Amino acid sequence: MIVDDHPLWRDAVARDLASAGFDVVATAGDGAAAVRIAAASRPQVVVMDLQLPELSGVEATARILAADPSCRVLVLSASAERPDVLEAIRAGATGYLVKSAGAGELVDAVARTARGEAAFTAGLAGLVLGEYRRLAAGPEPAAGPALTGRETEVLRLVARGLTAKQVATRLSLSVRTVQNHLQNVMDKLQVHNRAGLVRYAIEAGLDEGA
């Protein structure tokens, strides 16, 4: 099934695929029609544009696949922008080609999509893989309070058991300066004693290393 709001483009894609031996069972010019027609024609593969009237290609993709999980969607879009690609893949599209692709590349992509393989315009596969890896790694940890380099240095030494006087000697600072740094760190971390400082430093791994 071919879904595109430009009749000339839609007909050209249908001809190319029919010439390659595919059975084009239906076409549609907007997203809402695509959902209705797909439910009736049960295509194995839908070649889907993204910029559609009535209902976006992303939403149409999600609805078609919700109704028929065995169907596969190959996006054929003028856009190669990261948000468009990732949004289409999240909606369930198996592959993504830009419209600059040649007829041979399109035929190959449809065949691969029908087999359940991913098909992407060169350069887009890496983008999608990178997103999957990022998601698999889980959400990034929330950023902790912003400590200055000197505050971090002081906290690291305190976590290793040094007194304020020893820290002052190690860093060539006055004891008062070290105490001021420690107070600033306690204010930022919202802890009220040395034990709280040490606990935070250990959890942050600041007690490790040289």
MDTraj code that builds the backbone (N, CA, C; nanometers):
import mdtraj as md
import numpy as np

residues = "MET ILE VAL ASP ASP HIS PRO LEU TRP ARG ASP ALA VAL ALA ARG ASP LEU ALA SER ALA GLY PHE ASP VAL VAL ALA THR ALA GLY ASP GLY ALA ALA ALA VAL ARG ILE ALA ALA ALA SER ARG PRO GLN VAL VAL VAL MET ASP LEU GLN LEU PRO GLU LEU SER GLY VAL GLU ALA THR ALA ARG ILE LEU ALA ALA ASP PRO SER CYS ARG VAL LEU VAL LEU SER ALA SER ALA GLU ARG PRO ASP VAL LEU GLU ALA ILE ARG ALA GLY ALA THR GLY TYR LEU VAL LYS SER ALA GLY ALA GLY GLU LEU VAL ASP ALA VAL ALA ARG THR ALA ARG GLY GLU ALA ALA PHE THR ALA GLY LEU ALA GLY LEU VAL LEU GLY GLU TYR ARG ARG LEU ALA ALA GLY PRO GLU PRO ALA ALA GLY PRO ALA LEU THR GLY ARG GLU THR GLU VAL LEU ARG LEU VAL ALA ARG GLY LEU THR ALA LYS GLN VAL ALA THR ARG LEU SER LEU SER VAL ARG THR VAL GLN ASN HIS LEU GLN ASN VAL MET ASP LYS LEU GLN VAL HIS ASN ARG ALA GLY LEU VAL ARG TYR ALA ILE GLU ALA GLY LEU ASP GLU GLY ALA".split()
xyz = np.array([
    [0.0846, -0.1186, 0.0000],
    [0.0000, 0.0000, 0.0000],
    [0.0884, 0.1238, 0.0000],
    [0.0535, 0.2239, -0.0822],
    [0.1315, 0.3469, -0.0923],
    [0.0495, 0.4609, -0.0345],
    [0.1084, 0.5366, 0.0591],
    [0.0395, 0.6499, 0.1203],
    [0.1211, 0.7765, 0.0969],
    [0.0659, 0.8679, 0.0181],
    [0.1321, 0.9948, -0.0114],
    [0.0275, 1.0932, -0.0604],
    [0.0389, 1.2200, -0.0200],
    [-0.0640, 1.3163, -0.0602],
    [-0.0389, 1.3793, -0.1968],
    [0.0714, 1.3448, -0.2619],
    [0.0977, 1.3950, -0.3964],
    [0.0646, 1.2858, -0.4980],
    [-0.0414, 1.3033, -0.5759],
    [-0.0851, 1.1971, -0.6682],
    [0.0220, 1.1509, -0.7661],
    [0.0974, 1.2440, -0.8222],
    [0.1988, 1.2050, -0.9201],
    [0.3069, 1.1186, -0.8550],
    [0.3505, 1.1594, -0.7371],
    [0.4528, 1.0823, -0.6649],
    [0.3972, 0.9470, -0.6240],
    [0.2752, 0.9470, -0.5715],
    [0.2119, 0.8224, -0.5287],
    [0.1995, 0.7238, -0.6448],
    [0.1556, 0.7739, -0.7590],
    [0.1395, 0.6871, -0.8761],
    [0.2740, 0.6365, -0.9272],
    [0.3780, 0.7227, -0.9202],
    [0.5102, 0.6820, -0.9675],
    [0.5676, 0.5706, -0.8803],
    [0.5511, 0.5838, -0.7498],
    [0.6002, 0.4808, -0.6580],
    [0.5249, 0.3502, -0.6818],
    [0.3933, 0.3607, -0.7008],
    [0.3125, 0.2411, -0.7262],
    [0.3580, 0.1720, -0.8547],
    [0.3876, 0.2491, -0.9576],
    [0.4336, 0.1903, -1.0843],
    [0.5685, 0.1218, -1.0666],
    [0.6606, 0.1883, -0.9957],
    [0.7940, 0.1296, -0.9756],
    [0.7841, -0.0036, -0.9022],
    [0.7013, -0.0081, -0.7999],
    [0.6894, -0.1310, -0.7217],
    [0.6160, -0.2398, -0.7987],
    [0.5136, -0.2005, -0.8742],
    [0.4419, -0.2990, -0.9557],
    [0.5329, -0.3569, -1.0627],
    [0.6173, -0.2713, -1.1219],
    [0.7113, -0.3176, -1.2248],
    [0.8129, -0.4153, -1.1673],
    [0.8421, -0.3994, -1.0373],
    [0.9391, -0.4877, -0.9717],
    [0.8752, -0.6175, -0.9234],
    [0.7438, -0.6318, -0.9458],
    [0.6768, -0.7567, -0.9100],
    [0.5942, -0.7530, -0.7832],
    [0.5855, -0.6363, -0.7201],
    [0.5034, -0.6254, -0.5995],
    [0.3569, -0.6058, -0.6372],
    [0.2689, -0.6541, -0.5540],
    [0.1257, -0.6366, -0.5741],
    [0.0813, -0.5161, -0.4930],
    [0.0571, -0.4042, -0.5600],
    [0.0123, -0.2830, -0.4914],
    [-0.1380, -0.2937, -0.4711],
    [-0.1788, -0.3203, -0.3480],
    [-0.3200, -0.3495, -0.3210],
    [-0.4030, -0.2250, -0.2967],
    [-0.3384, -0.1125, -0.2637],
    [-0.4153, 0.0082, -0.2345],
    [-0.3232, 0.1291, -0.2318],
    [-0.3850, 0.2470, -0.2432],
    [-0.3136, 0.3732, -0.2242],
    [-0.4039, 0.4642, -0.1414],
    [-0.3431, 0.5651, -0.0792],
    [-0.4206, 0.6618, -0.0011],
    [-0.3505, 0.7960, -0.0061],
    [-0.4294, 0.9034, 0.0037],
    [-0.3742, 1.0372, -0.0064],
    [-0.3692, 1.1143, 0.1239],
    [-0.4216, 1.0571, 0.2309],
    [-0.4118, 1.1219, 0.3619],
    [-0.4071, 1.0152, 0.4709],
    [-0.3698, 1.0571, 0.5907],
    [-0.3496, 0.9615, 0.6981],
    [-0.4746, 0.8908, 0.7440],
    [-0.5850, 0.9650, 0.7535],
    [-0.7094, 0.9033, 0.7985],
    [-0.7565, 0.7979, 0.6994],
    [-0.7475, 0.8304, 0.5700],
    [-0.7864, 0.7334, 0.4676],
    [-0.6949, 0.6122, 0.4715],
    [-0.5672, 0.6349, 0.4971],
    [-0.4713, 0.5239, 0.5036],
    [-0.5117, 0.4233, 0.6108],
    [-0.5541, 0.4731, 0.7268],
    [-0.5949, 0.3840, 0.8357],
    [-0.7168, 0.3022, 0.7949],
    [-0.8146, 0.3683, 0.7342],
    [-0.9367, 0.2979, 0.6927],
    [-0.9075, 0.1950, 0.5832],
    [-0.8298, 0.2370, 0.4831],
    [-0.8039, 0.1485, 0.3696],
    [-0.7149, 0.0317, 0.4096],
    [-0.6186, 0.0571, 0.4980],
    [-0.5314, -0.0511, 0.5443],
    [-0.6114, -0.1577, 0.6165],
    [-0.7116, -0.1157, 0.6939],
    [-0.7948, -0.2116, 0.7668],
    [-0.8714, -0.3020, 0.6707],
    [-0.9074, -0.2466, 0.5533],
    [-0.9841, -0.3240, 0.4560],
    [-0.8951, -0.4071, 0.3639],
    [-0.7791, -0.3517, 0.3258],
    [-0.6945, -0.4198, 0.2260],
    [-0.5877, -0.5092, 0.2878],
    [-0.5577, -0.4885, 0.4174],
    [-0.4603, -0.5719, 0.4910],
    [-0.3277, -0.5855, 0.4165],
    [-0.2598, -0.4743, 0.3843],
    [-0.1313, -0.4836, 0.3141],
    [-0.0232, -0.5451, 0.4027],
    [0.0719, -0.6109, 0.3406],
    [0.1853, -0.6649, 0.4155],
    [0.2835, -0.5535, 0.4489],
    [0.2986, -0.4599, 0.3544],
    [0.3897, -0.3467, 0.3726],
    [0.3170, -0.2180, 0.3349],
    [0.3327, -0.1146, 0.4171],
    [0.2820, 0.0186, 0.3842],
    [0.4010, 0.1108, 0.3626],
    [0.4056, 0.1764, 0.2462],
    [0.5073, 0.2784, 0.2193],
    [0.4427, 0.4117, 0.2557],
    [0.4909, 0.4741, 0.3620],
    [0.4196, 0.5850, 0.4270],
    [0.4962, 0.7168, 0.4217],
    [0.4304, 0.8198, 0.3692],
    [0.4843, 0.9551, 0.3804],
    [0.4532, 1.0066, 0.5206],
    [0.5260, 1.1084, 0.5673],
    [0.5012, 1.1619, 0.7008],
    [0.4111, 1.2849, 0.6996],
    [0.4335, 1.3736, 0.6018],
    [0.3559, 1.4972, 0.5949],
    [0.2266, 1.4719, 0.5193],
    [0.1208, 1.4414, 0.5944],
    [-0.0074, 1.4064, 0.5348],
    [-0.1185, 1.4917, 0.5933],
    [-0.2217, 1.5221, 0.5138],
    [-0.3385, 1.5906, 0.5693],
    [-0.4236, 1.4949, 0.6520],
    [-0.5132, 1.5521, 0.7301],
    [-0.6087, 1.4768, 0.8121],
    [-0.5431, 1.4102, 0.9339],
    [-0.4373, 1.3345, 0.9088],
    [-0.3695, 1.2598, 1.0153],
    [-0.2243, 1.2433, 0.9726],
    [-0.1307, 1.2709, 1.0618],
    [0.0104, 1.2629, 1.0242],
    [0.0508, 1.1191, 0.9927],
    [0.1592, 1.1056, 0.9179],
    [0.2102, 0.9722, 0.8863],
    [0.2506, 0.8953, 1.0104],
    [0.3014, 0.9654, 1.1105],
    [0.3400, 0.8991, 1.2361],
    [0.2178, 0.8417, 1.3057],
    [0.1118, 0.9223, 1.3174],
    [-0.0093, 0.8760, 1.3837],
    [-0.0759, 0.7655, 1.3034],
    [-0.0777, 0.7800, 1.1698],
    [-0.1357, 0.6757, 1.0851],
    [-0.0590, 0.5453, 1.1009],
    [0.0738, 0.5547, 1.1083],
    [0.1565, 0.4354, 1.1293],
    [0.1193, 0.3655, 1.2592],
    [0.1103, 0.4429, 1.3666],
    [0.0776, 0.3851, 1.4970],
    [-0.0592, 0.3172, 1.4949],
    [-0.1562, 0.3792, 1.4301],
    [-0.2913, 0.3224, 1.4281],
    [-0.2998, 0.1970, 1.3400],
    [-0.2319, 0.2005, 1.2268],
    [-0.2321, 0.0836, 1.1379],
    [-0.1691, -0.0365, 1.2076],
    [-0.0569, -0.0134, 1.2756],
    [0.0125, -0.1233, 1.3418],
    [-0.0618, -0.1715, 1.4661],
    [-0.1351, -0.0814, 1.5304],
    [-0.2151, -0.1241, 1.6458],
    [-0.3273, -0.2168, 1.6002],
    [-0.3834, -0.1882, 1.4816],
    [-0.4921, -0.2708, 1.4286],
    [-0.4418, -0.4001, 1.3671],
    [-0.3207, -0.3967, 1.3119],
    [-0.2641, -0.5147, 1.2449],
    [-0.1139, -0.5222, 1.2724],
    [-0.0745, -0.5833, 1.3835],
    [0.0672, -0.5902, 1.4213],
    [0.1548, -0.6636, 1.3201],
    [0.0954, -0.7451, 1.2327],
    [0.1753, -0.8178, 1.1336],
    [0.2165, -0.7285, 1.0168],
    [0.1505, -0.6142, 1.0025],
    [0.1843, -0.5203, 0.8952],
    [0.3194, -0.4554, 0.9255],
    [0.3887, -0.4130, 0.8205],
    [0.5165, -0.3431, 0.8383],
    [0.5123, -0.2114, 0.7622],
    [0.5710, -0.1095, 0.8213],
    [0.5669, 0.0244, 0.7622],
    [0.7079, 0.0704, 0.7267],
    [0.7228, 0.1133, 0.6021],
    [0.8466, 0.1742, 0.5548],
    [0.8158, 0.3207, 0.5267],
    [0.8789, 0.4110, 0.5989],
    [0.8570, 0.5534, 0.5765],
    [0.9364, 0.5980, 0.4547],
    [0.8712, 0.6768, 0.3696],
    [0.9362, 0.7369, 0.2531],
    [0.9055, 0.8855, 0.2607],
    [1.0009, 0.9624, 0.3083],
    [0.9746, 1.1024, 0.3413],
    [1.0802, 1.1944, 0.2810],
    [1.0425, 1.3206, 0.2616],
    [1.1381, 1.4203, 0.2145],
    [1.2311, 1.4637, 0.3271],
    [1.1927, 1.4356, 0.4509],
    [1.2706, 1.4800, 0.5667],
    [1.3683, 1.3733, 0.6136],
    [1.4910, 1.4179, 0.6435],
    [1.5890, 1.3296, 0.7063],
    [1.6278, 1.3851, 0.8424],
    [1.5415, 1.4696, 0.8989],
    [1.5698, 1.5312, 1.0282],
    [1.5562, 1.4287, 1.1407],
    [1.6465, 1.4375, 1.2366],
    [1.6509, 1.3415, 1.3469],
    [1.5163, 1.3246, 1.4181],
    [1.4466, 1.4349, 1.4557],
    [1.3185, 1.4159, 1.5262],
    [1.2165, 1.3384, 1.4434],
    [1.2120, 1.3652, 1.3119],
    [1.1157, 1.2939, 1.2264],
    [1.1481, 1.1451, 1.2189],
    [1.2764, 1.1137, 1.2024],
    [1.3179, 0.9737, 1.1924],
    [1.2849, 0.8984, 1.3211],
    [1.3235, 0.9550, 1.4350],
    [1.3027, 0.8858, 1.5615],
    [1.1553, 0.8740, 1.5966],
    [1.0774, 0.9770, 1.5633],
    [0.9341, 0.9716, 1.5917],
    [0.8683, 0.8598, 1.5106],
    [0.9100, 0.8452, 1.3842],
    [0.8539, 0.7392, 1.2995],
    [0.8905, 0.6011, 1.3525],
    [1.0150, 0.5846, 1.3962],
    [1.0586, 0.4546, 1.4475],
    [0.9872, 0.4223, 1.5780],
    [0.9678, 0.5229, 1.6620],
    [0.8949, 0.5000, 1.7868],
    [0.7503, 0.4604, 1.7607],
    [0.6946, 0.5101, 1.6494],
    [0.5560, 0.4744, 1.6149],
    [0.5456, 0.3321, 1.5625],
    [0.6625, 0.2722, 1.5283],
    [0.6617, 0.1331, 1.4850],
    [0.7120, 0.1076, 1.3458],
    [0.7555, 0.2131, 1.2744],
    [0.8068, 0.1929, 1.1387],
    [0.9301, 0.1029, 1.1413],
    [0.9389, 0.0132, 1.0433],
    [1.0521, -0.0795, 1.0343],
    [1.1731, -0.0147, 0.9686],
    [1.1492, 0.0803, 0.8770],
    [1.2580, 0.1442, 0.8063],
    [1.2225, 0.2855, 0.7657],
    [1.3224, 0.3566, 0.7100],
    [1.3032, 0.4970, 0.6769],
    [1.3923, 0.5323, 0.5583],
    [1.3300, 0.5726, 0.4487],
    [1.4025, 0.6201, 0.3311],
    [1.3664, 0.7653, 0.3058],
    [1.4633, 0.8418, 0.2549],
    [1.4311, 0.9771, 0.2098],
    [1.3945, 0.9692, 0.0619],
    [1.3199, 1.0682, 0.0153],
    [1.2653, 1.0633, -0.1200],
    [1.3695, 1.0825, -0.2296],
    [1.4907, 1.1127, -0.1899],
    [1.5976, 1.1202, -0.2899],
    [1.6463, 0.9813, -0.3300],
    [1.5975, 0.8782, -0.2641],
    [1.6378, 0.7403, -0.2965],
    [1.5954, 0.7049, -0.4387],
    [1.6767, 0.6256, -0.5063],
    [1.6436, 0.5808, -0.6402],
    [1.5423, 0.4675, -0.6367],
    [1.4881, 0.4355, -0.7549],
    [1.3872, 0.3298, -0.7629],
    [1.4428, 0.1961, -0.7141],
    [1.5672, 0.1668, -0.7487],
    [1.6282, 0.0409, -0.7063],
    [1.6411, 0.0315, -0.5558],
    [1.6779, 0.1433, -0.4931],
    [1.6911, 0.1456, -0.3463],
    [1.5551, 0.1266, -0.2807],
    [1.4517, 0.1868, -0.3393],
    [1.3165, 0.1725, -0.2853],
    [1.2690, 0.0279, -0.2963],
    [1.2890, -0.0327, -0.4128],
    [1.2469, -0.1720, -0.4337],
    [1.3170, -0.2635, -0.3332],
    [1.4466, -0.2419, -0.3141],
    [1.5225, -0.3236, -0.2194],
    [1.4718, -0.3028, -0.0767],
    [1.4398, -0.1774, -0.0424],
    [1.3925, -0.1481, 0.0928],
    [1.2567, -0.2118, 0.1195],
    [1.1692, -0.2098, 0.0202],
    [1.0375, -0.2716, 0.0385],
    [1.0528, -0.4221, 0.0555],
    [1.1403, -0.4827, -0.0233],
    [1.1629, -0.6276, -0.0116],
    [1.2179, -0.6621, 0.1266],
    [1.3110, -0.5825, 0.1750],
    [1.3688, -0.6075, 0.3065],
    [1.2643, -0.5856, 0.4165],
    [1.1835, -0.4832, 0.4006],
    [1.0782, -0.4576, 0.4987],
    [0.9806, -0.5741, 0.5035],
    [0.9451, -0.6268, 0.3882],
    [0.8527, -0.7408, 0.3824],
    [0.9096, -0.8619, 0.4553],
    [1.0418, -0.8732, 0.4563],
    [1.1066, -0.9854, 0.5259],
    [1.1267, -0.9564, 0.6743],
    [1.0870, -0.8378, 0.7174],
    [1.1034, -0.8016, 0.8579],
    [1.2377, -0.7420, 0.8901],
    [1.3137, -0.7036, 0.7880],
    [1.4463, -0.6450, 0.8094],
    [1.4361, -0.4933, 0.8134],
    [1.5284, -0.4307, 0.8825],
    [1.5338, -0.2848, 0.8868],
    [1.5928, -0.2321, 0.7576],
    [1.5380, -0.1227, 0.7074],
    [1.5880, -0.0622, 0.5832],
    [1.5951, 0.0882, 0.6030],
    [1.7154, 0.1432, 0.5903],
    [1.7335, 0.2865, 0.6136],
    [1.8193, 0.3494, 0.5052],
    [1.7888, 0.4749, 0.4743],
    [1.8788, 0.5543, 0.3920],
    [2.0138, 0.5610, 0.4629],
    [2.1216, 0.5550, 0.3842],
    [2.2563, 0.5590, 0.4420],
    [2.2695, 0.6759, 0.5393],
    [2.3224, 0.6491, 0.6572],
    [2.3427, 0.7514, 0.7585],
    [2.2350, 0.7537, 0.8647],
    [2.1160, 0.7074, 0.8311],
    [2.0076, 0.7110, 0.9287],
    [2.0104, 0.5907, 1.0224],
    [2.0646, 0.4786, 0.9756],
    [2.0694, 0.3594, 1.0603],
    [2.1520, 0.3855, 1.1864],
    [2.2641, 0.4553, 1.1706],
    [2.3485, 0.4867, 1.2851],
    [2.2773, 0.5763, 1.3848],
    [2.1981, 0.6693, 1.3336],
    [2.1223, 0.7586, 1.4206],
    [2.0239, 0.6789, 1.5064],
    [1.9521, 0.5873, 1.4417],
    [1.8533, 0.5073, 1.5130],
    [1.9211, 0.4137, 1.6128],
    [2.0327, 0.3522, 1.5723],
    [2.1054, 0.2629, 1.6617],
    [2.1553, 0.3384, 1.7845],
    [2.2035, 0.4597, 1.7625],
    [2.2495, 0.5402, 1.8745],
    [2.1382, 0.5719, 1.9716],
    [2.0182, 0.5968, 1.9201],
    [1.9038, 0.6234, 2.0062],
    [1.8662, 0.4999, 2.0856],
    [1.8661, 0.3828, 2.0195],
    [1.8347, 0.2592, 2.0908],
    [1.9348, 0.2345, 2.2037],
    [2.0621, 0.2593, 2.1764],
    [2.1640, 0.2394, 2.2793],
    [2.1431, 0.3339, 2.3963],
    [2.1057, 0.4585, 2.3642],
    [2.0822, 0.5558, 2.4705],
    [1.9645, 0.5125, 2.5571],
    [1.8573, 0.4653, 2.4934],
    [1.7408, 0.4204, 2.5682],
    [1.7719, 0.2961, 2.6510],
    [1.8525, 0.2060, 2.5914],
    [1.8866, 0.0826, 2.6619],
    [1.9701, 0.1116, 2.7867],
    [2.0479, 0.2192, 2.7807],
    [2.1327, 0.2544, 2.8944],
    [2.0525, 0.3154, 3.0079],
    [1.9282, 0.3507, 2.9794],
    [1.8428, 0.4083, 3.0830],
    [1.8630, 0.5578, 3.0927],
    [1.7803, 0.6243, 3.1711],
    [1.7914, 0.7697, 3.1850],
    [1.9225, 0.8101, 3.2504],
    [1.9741, 0.9215, 3.2055],
    [2.0975, 0.9713, 3.2655],
    [2.0701, 1.0116, 3.4099],
    [2.1669, 0.9874, 3.4988],
    [2.1451, 1.0254, 3.6379],
    [2.1276, 1.1759, 3.6524],
    [2.0460, 1.2137, 3.7451],
    [2.0247, 1.3559, 3.7659],
    [2.1541, 1.4225, 3.8092],
    [2.1752, 1.5411, 3.7592],
    [2.2979, 1.6124, 3.7919],
    [2.2975, 1.6512, 3.9390],
    [2.4119, 1.6347, 4.0030],
    [2.4229, 1.6721, 4.1427],
    [2.4478, 1.8212, 4.1553],
    [2.4594, 1.8702, 4.2779],
    [2.4877, 2.0121, 4.2989],
    [2.6187, 2.0503, 4.2305],
    [2.6227, 2.1706, 4.1781],
    [2.7415, 2.2153, 4.1056],
    [2.8475, 2.2637, 4.2039],
    [2.9471, 2.1804, 4.2274],
    [3.0583, 2.2178, 4.3140],
    [3.1706, 2.2734, 4.2279],
    [3.2436, 2.3690, 4.2826],
    [3.3602, 2.4199, 4.2108],
    [3.4717, 2.3157, 4.2162],
    [3.5725, 2.3347, 4.1349],
    [3.6850, 2.2419, 4.1349],
    [3.7533, 2.2360, 4.2706],
    [3.7698, 2.3526, 4.3337],
    [3.8357, 2.3561, 4.4648],
    [3.7481, 2.2906, 4.5707],
    [3.6179, 2.3126, 4.5658],
    [3.5275, 2.2494, 4.6617],
    [3.5308, 2.0975, 4.6478],
    [3.5344, 2.0507, 4.5248],
    [3.5421, 1.9067, 4.5016],
    [3.6721, 1.8494, 4.5562],
    [3.7797, 1.9250, 4.5378],
    [3.9107, 1.8815, 4.5859],
    [3.9119, 1.8710, 4.7388],
    [3.8555, 1.9715, 4.8029],
    [3.8486, 1.9715, 4.9490],
    [3.7620, 1.8558, 4.9971],
    [3.6469, 1.8365, 4.9347],
    [3.5568, 1.7289, 4.9740],
    [3.6230, 1.5925, 4.9559],
    [3.6965, 1.5746, 4.8480],
    [3.7639, 1.4465, 4.8237],
    [3.8631, 1.4163, 4.9361],
    [3.9393, 1.5141, 4.9799],
    [4.0386, 1.4914, 5.0849],
    [3.9714, 1.4657, 5.2201],
    [3.8621, 1.5362, 5.2469],
    [3.7889, 1.5126, 5.3715],
    [3.7330, 1.3706, 5.3734],
    [3.6870, 1.3230, 5.2570],
    [3.6310, 1.1877, 5.2476],
    [3.7371, 1.0823, 5.2734],
    [3.8641, 1.1188, 5.2528],
    [3.9716, 1.0235, 5.2780],
    [4.0234, 1.0323, 5.4206],
    [3.9552, 1.1137, 5.5041],
    [3.9885, 1.1154, 5.6461],
    [4.0778, 1.2284, 5.6902],
    [4.1120, 1.3204, 5.6013],
    [4.2001, 1.4304, 5.6405],
    [4.1210, 1.5345, 5.7208],
    [4.1876, 1.5953, 5.8168],
    [4.1267, 1.7040, 5.8934],
    [4.1353, 1.8324, 5.8109],
    [4.0643, 1.9357, 5.8560],
    [4.0688, 2.0641, 5.7863],
    [4.2118, 2.1179, 5.7830],
    [4.2859, 2.0992, 5.8918],
    [4.4240, 2.1470, 5.8966],
    [4.5106, 2.0712, 5.7961],
    [4.4909, 1.9375, 5.7873],
    [4.5689, 1.8568, 5.6925],
    [4.5340, 1.8931, 5.5478],
    [4.4052, 1.9194, 5.5235],
    [4.3630, 1.9606, 5.3891],
    [4.4279, 2.0940, 5.3537],
    [4.4295, 2.1854, 5.4501],
    [4.4904, 2.3169, 5.4279],
    [4.6372, 2.3023, 5.3921],
    [4.7068, 2.2142, 5.4645],
    [4.8486, 2.1925, 5.4360],
    [4.8674, 2.1317, 5.2979],
    [4.7852, 2.0315, 5.2637],
    [4.7974, 1.9623, 5.1347],
    [4.7734, 2.0587, 5.0184],
    [4.6776, 2.1493, 5.0354],
    [4.6410, 2.2376, 4.9241],
    [4.7026, 2.3775, 4.9346],
    [4.7873, 2.3969, 5.0355],
    [4.8520, 2.5276, 5.0576],
    [4.7484, 2.6379, 5.0763],
    [4.6507, 2.6089, 5.1599],
    [4.5461, 2.7048, 5.1908],
    [4.5453, 2.7313, 5.3406],
    [4.4764, 2.8353, 5.3825],
    [4.4586, 2.8591, 5.5260],
    [4.3474, 2.7676, 5.5759],
    [4.3506, 2.7372, 5.7046],
    [4.2461, 2.6540, 5.7636],
    [4.1106, 2.7220, 5.7479],
    [4.1053, 2.8555, 5.7635],
    [3.9801, 2.9283, 5.7487],
    [3.9225, 2.9124, 5.6068],
    [4.0095, 2.9155, 5.5070],
    [3.9642, 2.8998, 5.3688],
    [3.9053, 2.7604, 5.3474],
    [3.9721, 2.6598, 5.4027],
    [3.9208, 2.5229, 5.3910],
    [3.7855, 2.5125, 5.4594],
    [3.7742, 2.5719, 5.5776],
    [3.6470, 2.5668, 5.6503],
    [3.5363, 2.6380, 5.5715],
    [3.5714, 2.7478, 5.5051],
    [3.4728, 2.8183, 5.4222],
    [3.4264, 2.7304, 5.3053],
    [3.5217, 2.6602, 5.2429],
    [3.4867, 2.5703, 5.1341],
    [3.3932, 2.4593, 5.1828],
    [3.4240, 2.4043, 5.2991],
    [3.3415, 2.2964, 5.3538],
    [3.2003, 2.3464, 5.3858],
    [3.1910, 2.4677, 5.4380],
    [3.0593, 2.5239, 5.4683],
    [2.9782, 2.5444, 5.3396],
    [3.0467, 2.5929, 5.2362],
    [2.9789, 2.6122, 5.1079],
    [2.9279, 2.4792, 5.0518],
    [3.0111, 2.3749, 5.0654],
    [2.9719, 2.2427, 5.0162],
    [2.8520, 2.1911, 5.0955],
    [2.8557, 2.2080, 5.2274],
    [2.7438, 2.1616, 5.3102],
    [2.6146, 2.2343, 5.2730],
    [2.6260, 2.3647, 5.2448],
    [2.5077, 2.4409, 5.2047],
    [2.4521, 2.3887, 5.0722],
    [2.5399, 2.3611, 4.9766],
    [2.4963, 2.3127, 4.8455],
    [2.4360, 2.1725, 4.8540],
    [2.4962, 2.0876, 4.9380],
    [2.4501, 1.9493, 4.9491],
    [2.3372, 1.9345, 5.0505],
    [2.3129, 2.0411, 5.1249],
    [2.2103, 2.0393, 5.2289],
    [2.2375, 1.9296, 5.3320],
    [2.3640, 1.9204, 5.3733],
    [2.4004, 1.8318, 5.4838],
    [2.4518, 1.9205, 5.5970],
    [2.4544, 1.8643, 5.7188],
    [2.4803, 1.9493, 5.8342],
    [2.6027, 1.9099, 5.9155],
    [2.6748, 1.8061, 5.8697],
    [2.7925, 1.7662, 5.9460],
    [2.8913, 1.6941, 5.8546],
    [3.0061, 1.6625, 5.9116],
    [3.1128, 1.5973, 5.8353],
    [3.0694, 1.4594, 5.7871],
    [2.9902, 1.3886, 5.8687],
    [2.9455, 1.2549, 5.8293],
    [2.8632, 1.2612, 5.7003],
    [2.7771, 1.3641, 5.6910],
    [2.6968, 1.3801, 5.5693],
    [2.7835, 1.4091, 5.4491],
    [2.8900, 1.4889, 5.4688],
    [2.9835, 1.5188, 5.3602],
    [3.0529, 1.3918, 5.3123],
    [3.1000, 1.3138, 5.4092],
    [3.1722, 1.1910, 5.3737],
    [3.0804, 1.0929, 5.3019],
    [2.9577, 1.0802, 5.3506],
    [2.8628, 0.9887, 5.2864],
    [2.8368, 1.0295, 5.1410],
    [2.8174, 1.1591, 5.1178],
    [2.7954, 1.2064, 4.9804],
    [2.9174, 1.1778, 4.8941],
    [3.0356, 1.2056, 4.9477],
    [3.1582, 1.1870, 4.8711],
    [3.1783, 1.0413, 4.8323],
    [3.1478, 0.9496, 4.9250],
    [3.1617, 0.8062, 4.8962],
    [3.0626, 0.7638, 4.7882],
    [2.9383, 0.8110, 4.7991],
    [2.8369, 0.7756, 4.7001],
    [2.8741, 0.8304, 4.5618],
    [2.9408, 0.9452, 4.5604],
    [2.9822, 1.0053, 4.4339],
    [3.1142, 0.9522, 4.3831],
    [3.1777, 0.8633, 4.4631],
    [3.3047, 0.8050, 4.4222],
    [3.4227, 0.8978, 4.4398],
    [3.4049, 1.0036, 4.5203],
    [3.5134, 1.1007, 4.5361],
    [3.6218, 1.0531, 4.6320],
    [3.5949, 0.9414, 4.7020],
    [3.6955, 0.8893, 4.7947],
    [3.7934, 0.7975, 4.7263],
    [3.7736, 0.7749, 4.5967],
    [3.8596, 0.6821, 4.5221],
    [3.9692, 0.7571, 4.4501],
    [4.0734, 0.6880, 4.4097],
    [4.1801, 0.7474, 4.3281],
    [4.2902, 0.8035, 4.4152],
    [4.3829, 0.8697, 4.3441],
    [4.5011, 0.9200, 4.4140],
    [4.4677, 1.0472, 4.4904],
])
top = md.Topology()
chain = top.add_chain()
for i, resn in enumerate(residues, 1):
    res = top.add_residue(resn, chain, resSeq=i)
    for name in ("N", "CA", "C"):
        top.add_atom(name, md.element.get_by_symbol(name[0]), res)
traj = md.Trajectory(xyz[None], top)
